[in-house]
Amino acid sequence: MAERKVVGRKIAIMLSVVCIVLAVSLVFALVVYLPTAGKVDSLNAEITAKNNSIAALNAQIQSLQYSANTNNQDTSSKDAEIAQLEAQVQSLYNVLYLNATGVLVNNQGFSEGANTSTTVWDESQPLQFAGYVTVQVQSSSNLTYVQMLYNSHGVIYNNVVTVGASGTAAFPVLPGAVAILIGNTEPTDSVTGTTTILYYY
């Protein structure tokens, strides 16, 4: 019996020691993990807040990219408009300094009787700008001439230039309807030839 009591006491002491160790372990776990659990909740809340901030910043980035794309489109449109206006300005400078050239007649043939004329440019196609016109003529007659007629801005213009078998006549022009004739003063022979008319404005 005495031995059983001693063994029972030892077991009781061992169980007590185990219970104390378990209790200490439980207290330690509570001390360590309870604040950690609070920290986890705090960290989760912080992560949620950061995710919300990231989402807001992504939305702001998309908005700024949309604005940038819109601005780029506006810039492209403005650049195209500026280029068009610059081309118009250059065109007007060309007109101002008579740098623009148009071909009114290109190597057109003519055939006419003696002492007659042929209209190679008529009033149905008015000239838009002030400038000058050159009429180049190749003819079978030395008695070939070029005549220009117009009535514009109070100016009545009628001028004849003899060009012979090969020559060029130049005439100033004002905006409006213009007639250009090629004629000859041959007494008997008919005349053939070609002409090219250039318009400088």
Protein Blocks (a to p, Z undefined) as FASTA:
>chain_A
ZZmmmmmmmmmmmmmmmmmmmmmmmmmmmmmmmmmmmmmmmmmmmmmmmmmmmmmmmmmm
mmmmmmmmmmmmmmmmmmmmmmmmmmmmmmmmmmmnopaccdfbghiacdddehiacdfb
dfklccfbdcddddddddfbfkbccdddddeehiacdddddebjbdcddddddedddddd
dddfbfkbccdddddddddZZ
